[in-house]
Amino acid sequence: MTITADHTLDATGLFCPEPVMLLHNRIRDMAVGETLLVVATDPSTTRDIAKFCSFLGHELLRQDEQDGSYRYLLKKGG
């Protein structure tokens, strides 16, 4: 799947809670409506990123997994 995003966060090789901490810092600096592609290798991100979006009002547009790499496309909410 090809994903085009305004911003990218590479969290490969990092483990909980680091990917979500980095995500929180990155999305805070974005404008409402911008998109962020997160790439991670920690399986716990499948749970953590969805909860992050739900709790903070961001939209998880798409997620997929391929060969141990997890990708998430988020849209910053207002």
Buried (B, 14 or more C-beta within 10 A) or exposed (E): EEBEBEBEBEBEEBEBEEBBEBBEEBBEEBEEEBBBBBBBBBEBBEEBBEEBBEEEEBBBBBBEEEEEEBBBBBBBEE
